[in-house]
Amino acid sequence: MLHRQFRAACAAATATGALLVAGLSGSASALPPSSSGAATAAETLRTDAAPPGLLAALQRDLGLDRRQAEVRLAHEAEAGATTGRLRAAVGAHYAGAWVSGTLSDTLTVATTDPADVRAIRAGGADAVVVDHSLSALDAAKARLDRAAARHGTTAAPVWYVDVRTNTLTVEAISAESARSLLRAAHVDTSLTRIVRTTERPRPLYDLRGGDAYYIGSGSRCSIGFPVTRGTQQGFATAGHCGRAGSTTTGSNRVAQGTFQASVFPGNDMAWVATNANWTATPYVNGSSAQVAGSTQAAVGSSVCRSGSTTGWHCGTVQQLNSSVTYQEGTVAGVTRTSVCAEPGDSGGSFISGSQAQGVTSGGSGNCTSGGTTYFQPINPILQNYGLTLKTTTSGPSDPGDPGDPGGTWAAGTVYQAGATVTYGGAAYRCLQTHQAQPGWEPPNTPALWQRT
């Protein structure tokens, strides 16, 4: 579909008068410059900065060659920006979006209103008309999350909004356990789908030696993403790895830091403040893997994980906003992936291209037979704890000295898709969830902001 949708959208396309779509043609280095002179989505999200280890894992796990891996990352960056514009255009009718194809060269956007089909197609995507809006499915899932706190859910361990089937899907050991949970939540069965599973997810930590970092007297997890909080340096990781006040040592068993805050279950998030001997860097796993931002990847996008047990492994984003029940309780708002993981990988980095996605929570299976892994998204961790992701650059352009343009936009703030800000006397709508950085001012990043 690439020739019809994305490339045709290079010039501009819109039945709504406001949908300008960047071209989707190859890696960031191969993308033609924007006609407006602004950075393309692939340039903004630095798909050209994807580390060699990640590209090699994409080739191995998704059956790609290096050029295909680079092209796929660029396509996914452009698809995210296009989705943001189309979501704003269809409004309350929006029912989700996903990418598909070996190179992620087809973007599909769902709507509950047939009248939106023309605008979606003109905006650069395939259109599908469904029964339920994303907001309706999210609301049903929220009721299910609340019910899970009052009812046992180990026999129905996983539920999520599946935009591709337009349902709230419950995975259960037995169908009756799923129906019982749905009844307790007072969720309309027309919104739901029950899938039988033998999956019993668990947090991915263990008591073995290795590298990464150690908690207390010996349990091991993996560093997620280096962060700062003012002048304090540290890293984000999984909440089940340690409680507030727990001390950590590095892979060299040298004193490292202390957990400042931790939530598990409910969420699976934490951060560790390190001592002066440790420096936050914009890299994954001590390699040349560069982190350039935290823009959330779309359903169907490639995503890779680095952990201290199994190293780099890749797969795809299966569902956003999932809930999973471990023995310790239910964790909501995690992302479900087809990436494998094993004990000791917990807390480690999930990254799409050069964009941080989250920290490894738990899952089922292993990296021999394959498995399912969930990650806690990074942006809620940054937002909840007032952290700033350590990145390689200040953004796609050199901000220089912009003076004081005025407005509500602020670097370091986590913006959700649909949020509105002002900057330099103009109003802008956020297209993709991300943490703002210097150089990512709204006029510089049409992949992230749309002027209203």
C-alpha positions in Angstrom: 0.0 0.0 0.0 3.0 2.2 0.3 2.8 3.6 -3.2 -0.9 4.7 -2.8 -0.9 6.0 0.7 2.3 7.3 2.1 4.1 8.4 -1.0 1.0 9.9 -2.4 0.8 11.9 0.8 4.2 13.5 0.4 2.7 16.6 -1.2 -0.4 16.9 1.1 -3.7 15.3 1.4 -6.7 16.1 3.2 -10.4 16.1 3.1 -10.3 18.0 6.3 -8.0 20.8 5.2 -5.3 20.2 7.8 -3.7 16.8 7.1 -0.2 17.3 5.7 1.6 13.9 5.6 5.3 13.5 5.2 6.6 11.0 2.7 7.4 7.5 3.8 10.3 6.3 1.6 13.2 4.5 3.1 15.5 5.3 6.0 15.9 8.7 7.6 19.0 9.3 5.5 17.0 8.5 2.3 14.0 10.6 3.1 13.6 13.7 0.9 13.6 16.9 2.9 10.3 18.3 3.8 8.9 20.9 1.4 8.4 23.2 4.4 12.0 22.8 5.5 10.8 21.2 8.8 12.2 17.8 9.9 10.4 14.7 8.8 9.1 12.2 11.4 12.1 9.9 10.7 14.5 12.8 11.1 12.8 14.0 14.3 12.8 10.5 15.8 16.4 9.8 14.7 15.7 6.5 13.0 19.2 6.7 11.6 20.5 6.5 15.2 19.3 2.9 15.7 22.2 1.0 17.2 23.9 -1.9 15.4 22.8 -4.4 18.0 19.2 -3.4 17.6 19.4 -3.6 13.8 21.1 -7.0 14.0 18.3 -8.3 16.3 15.7 -7.0 14.0 17.3 -8.9 11.1 17.4 -12.1 13.2 14.0 -12.0 14.9 11.9 -10.4 12.1 13.7 -12.0 9.1 14.9 -8.7 7.6 18.1 -7.6 5.9 19.8 -4.5 7.2 18.3 -2.2 4.6 14.8 -3.5 5.3 15.3 -3.0 9.0 16.3 0.7 8.4 13.3 1.2 6.0 10.9 -0.4 8.5 12.0 2.0 11.3 11.5 5.0 9.0 8.0 3.8 7.9 7.0 3.3 11.6 8.1 6.9 12.4 6.1 8.3 9.6 3.1 6.2 10.5 3.0 7.5 14.0 2.9 11.1 12.8 0.2 10.3 10.2 -1.9 8.5 12.9 -1.7 11.6 15.2 -3.0 13.8 12.4 -5.8 11.4 11.5 -6.8 10.9 15.1 -7.2 14.6 15.5 -9.3 14.7 12.3 -11.8 12.0 13.2 -12.1 13.0 16.8 -14.5 10.9 19.0 -15.0 8.4 16.2 -11.3 7.2 16.4 -11.0 3.5 17.1 -7.3 2.9 16.9 -4.5 2.4 14.4 -1.9 -0.2 13.5 0.9 -0.8 11.0 1.3 -4.1 9.0 3.5 -5.6 6.3 7.1 -6.8 6.4 8.3 -3.2 6.1 5.4 -1.6 8.2 4.4 0.0 4.9 0.6 -0.2 5.5 -1.1 2.0 8.1 -4.7 1.2 9.0 -6.9 3.7 11.0 -10.3 2.6 12.4 -13.3 4.7 12.8 -16.9 4.2 13.9 -18.2 6.7 11.3 -18.3 5.7 7.6 -18.2 9.4 6.8 -14.5 9.5 8.0 -13.3 7.0 5.4 -12.6 9.5 2.7 -10.5 11.7 5.0 -8.6 8.8 6.4 -7.7 7.6 2.9 -6.8 11.1 1.7 -4.7 11.4 4.8 -2.5 8.5 3.9 -4.0 5.3 5.5 -6.3 2.5 4.9 -9.7 2.9 6.6 -11.8 0.4 8.4 -15.3 1.1 9.9 -15.9 -0.7 13.3 -18.6 -0.7 16.0 -16.7 0.6 19.0 -14.6 3.7 19.5 -11.3 3.5 21.3 -12.6 5.6 24.1 -15.5 3.2 24.7 -13.1 0.2 24.7 -10.7 2.0 27.1 -13.5 2.9 29.4 -14.6 -0.8 29.5 -11.0 -1.8 30.2 -10.8 0.7 33.1 -13.9 -1.0 34.7 -12.2 -4.3 34.3 -9.0 -3.0 35.9 -11.0 -1.8 38.9 -12.9 -5.1 39.2 -9.6 -7.0 39.2 -8.6 -5.3 42.5 -11.7 -7.0 44.1 -11.7 -10.4 42.4 -9.2 -13.1 41.8 -7.8 -13.0 38.2 -5.1 -15.6 38.1 -7.3 -17.8 35.9 -7.8 -14.8 33.6 -4.3 -13.3 33.7 -4.3 -10.9 30.7 -6.7 -8.4 29.2 -6.2 -5.6 26.7 -7.8 -3.4 24.1 -7.1 -5.1 20.7 -7.6 -2.4 18.1 -7.3 -4.9 15.2 -10.3 -6.9 16.4 -12.1 -3.8 17.9 -12.6 -5.7 21.2 -11.7 -5.7 24.9 -9.9 -9.1 24.8 -9.6 -11.3 27.9 -7.1 -14.2 27.9 -8.1 -16.9 30.3 -7.3 -20.4 31.4 -11.0 -21.0 31.4 -13.7 -19.1 29.6 -15.9 -19.1 32.7 -13.2 -17.3 34.7 -13.2 -14.6 32.1 -17.0 -14.3 32.0 -17.0 -14.1 35.8 -14.5 -11.2 35.7 -16.5 -9.4 33.0 -19.7 -9.8 35.0 -18.1 -8.3 38.1 -16.9 -5.4 36.0 -20.4 -4.9 34.4 -18.8 -4.8 31.0 -21.1 -5.2 28.0 -20.3 -8.5 26.4 -20.7 -7.0 22.9 -17.4 -5.2 23.5 -15.5 -8.3 24.5 -13.7 -11.3 23.2 -12.4 -14.3 25.2 -9.3 -16.1 24.2 -8.2 -19.4 25.8 -4.6 -19.4 27.0 -2.2 -21.4 29.0 0.0 -18.3 29.7 0.9 -17.7 33.3 3.0 -14.5 33.3 5.5 -13.8 36.0 7.9 -11.0 36.8 11.3 -11.6 35.2 13.8 -11.5 38.0 16.0 -14.1 39.6 18.7 -14.6 42.3 21.6 -15.5 40.0 24.8 -13.7 39.5 25.6 -11.7 36.4 26.0 -8.2 35.2 23.3 -5.4 35.2 22.6 -4.4 38.8 21.9 -6.1 42.1 19.4 -5.3 44.8 20.3 -5.7 48.4 22.1 -9.0 49.0 21.7 -10.6 45.6 18.6 -10.4 43.4 19.4 -9.1 40.0 17.6 -6.9 37.5 18.5 -4.9 34.4 18.9 -1.1 34.1 16.1 0.5 32.1 17.0 4.0 30.9 19.4 6.5 32.4 17.6 9.6 33.7 18.2 12.8 35.6 16.1 14.7 38.1 17.7 18.2 38.3 21.3 17.5 39.0 20.6 14.0 40.4 21.5 11.1 38.1 19.9 7.6 38.0 17.9 5.2 36.0 14.4 4.0 35.5 13.6 0.3 36.1 10.8 -2.1 37.1 9.0 -1.6 40.4 9.0 -5.3 41.2 12.9 -5.2 41.3 13.0 -3.2 44.6 11.2 -1.1 47.1 11.9 2.5 48.0 15.0 2.5 50.2 16.5 -0.6 48.7 20.1 -0.2 47.9 21.8 -1.3 44.6 25.2 -2.3 43.4 26.4 -2.3 39.8 27.5 -5.3 37.7 30.9 -4.8 39.3 29.4 -5.1 42.7 30.4 -1.5 43.5 27.9 0.6 45.5 25.6 2.3 43.0 22.4 3.8 44.4 19.1 3.7 46.2 15.5 3.1 45.0 13.7 6.5 45.4 10.2 5.3 44.6 8.6 2.1 43.5 5.1 0.9 42.5 4.2 -2.8 42.1 1.6 -4.2 41.6 -0.8 -1.7 40.1 2.0 -0.4 37.9 5.5 -1.7 37.5 7.7 1.4 37.8 10.6 2.6 39.9 13.7 4.8 39.7 17.1 4.6 41.3 19.2 7.6 42.3 22.9 6.8 41.8 25.9 8.1 43.8 28.6 10.4 42.3 30.5 7.4 40.9 27.9 6.7 38.3 27.0 8.9 35.3 23.8 8.8 33.3 24.5 8.2 29.6 22.1 8.1 26.6 23.0 4.5 25.8 21.4 1.1 26.2 23.4 -1.8 27.9 26.7 0.1 27.9 26.9 -0.1 24.1 26.5 2.4 21.3 22.8 2.0 21.4 21.6 5.6 21.3 18.4 7.0 22.9 17.1 10.1 21.1 13.6 10.4 22.7 10.5 8.6 24.0 7.9 8.8 21.3 5.5 6.0 21.7 5.5 3.3 18.9 2.2 2.2 17.2 0.6 -1.2 17.4 2.4 -3.4 14.9 5.7 -1.5 15.1 9.0 -3.3 15.7 10.4 -3.1 19.2 13.6 -4.5 20.7 14.6 -5.3 24.2 18.0 -5.4 25.9 18.4 -7.3 29.1 21.3 -8.6 31.2 20.3 -12.3 30.7 19.5 -12.6 27.0 20.9 -9.5 25.4 19.1 -8.1 22.3 15.8 -9.6 21.1 13.1 -8.1 18.9 9.5 -8.5 18.0 6.4 -6.3 17.5 4.0 -4.2 19.6 0.9 -6.3 19.9 -1.3 -4.2 22.2 -1.1 -1.0 24.1 -2.8 -0.4 27.4 -2.8 -4.1 28.5 -3.4 -5.5 32.0 -1.6 -8.6 33.3 -2.0 -10.5 36.5 1.1 -11.9 38.2 1.1 -13.9 41.4 1.7 -10.7 43.3 -1.3 -8.8 41.7 -2.5 -7.0 38.6 -0.4 -4.5 36.7 -2.3 -2.1 34.3 -1.2 0.1 31.4 1.6 -2.1 30.2 2.4 -2.9 26.6 2.2 -6.4 25.3 4.9 -7.6 22.8 6.0 -10.7 20.9 9.6 -10.2 22.2 11.0 -13.0 24.4 12.7 -12.5 27.8 14.0 -14.5 30.7 14.6 -14.0 34.4 17.2 -11.2 35.1 16.0 -9.2 32.1 13.4 -7.4 34.3 13.7 -3.6 34.3 15.7 -3.7 31.0 15.2 -1.4 28.0 12.5 -1.6 25.4 13.3 0.6 22.4 11.9 1.2 19.0 14.6 2.6 16.6 16.2 5.2 18.8 13.0 6.0 20.8 12.8 4.6 24.4 9.5 2.7 24.9 9.6 1.2 28.4 11.2 -1.1 31.0 10.7 -4.9 31.0 8.0 -6.1 33.4 7.3 -9.8 33.0 5.9 -12.4 30.6 5.8 -16.0 29.7 7.9 -18.4 27.6 11.7 -17.9 27.0 14.2 -17.0 24.3 14.6 -20.7 23.2 11.0 -21.5 22.4 9.7 -17.9 22.2 7.4 -15.9 24.4 5.3 -12.9 25.3 6.7 -10.0 27.3 5.1 -6.9 28.8 6.8 -3.6 29.4 5.9 -0.6 31.6 5.9 2.4 29.3 8.7 4.9 30.0 6.7 8.1 29.7 4.5 7.5 32.8 7.6 6.8 34.8 9.2 10.1 33.6 5.9 12.0 34.3 5.1 10.4 37.7 8.6 10.9 39.2 9.6 14.2 37.5 12.5 12.6 35.6 14.2 13.6 32.3 15.3 10.9 29.9 19.0 11.1 29.0 19.3 11.5 25.3 22.0 11.8 22.7 20.9 15.1 21.2 18.9 18.1 22.1 16.5 17.4 19.3 16.3 17.4 15.5 17.5 21.0 15.2 19.8 23.2 17.1 17.6 25.5 19.1 20.3 28.1 19.5 19.0 30.9 21.5 15.3 31.2 20.8 14.9 34.0 23.3 11.6 33.9 25.1 8.9 33.0 22.6 6.3 32.6 25.4 3.6 30.0 25.7 2.8 26.9 27.7 5.1 24.4 25.9 8.0 23.3 28.2 11.0 20.9 27.7 10.9 18.0 30.1 7.1 17.7 30.1 5.5 14.5 29.0 2.7 15.3 26.5 0.0 12.9 25.7 -1.5 12.7 22.2 -4.3 15.3 22.0 -2.7 17.7 24.5 -2.7 21.3 23.5 0.0 24.0 24.1 0.9 27.4 22.9 4.3 28.5 21.6 5.3 31.8 20.0 1.8 33.1 19.9 0.4 30.0 18.1 -1.6 27.0 19.4 -0.5 23.4 18.8 -2.0 19.9 19.3 0.2 17.0 20.3 0.2 14.1 17.7 2.2 11.5 19.5 2.9 10.8 23.2 6.5 11.9 24.1 8.7 13.8 26.5 9.6 17.2 25.1 13.2 18.1 24.6 15.1 21.3 23.7 15.1 21.4 19.9 11.7 19.7 19.8 9.7 23.0 19.9 6.3 22.6 18.2 7.3 24.7 15.0 10.4 22.4 14.5 8.6 19.0 14.8 5.5 18.6 12.7 5.8 14.9 13.4 4.9 15.6 17.0 2.8 18.8 16.9 0.1 20.2 14.6 -0.7 23.8 14.5 -4.4 24.5 15.2 
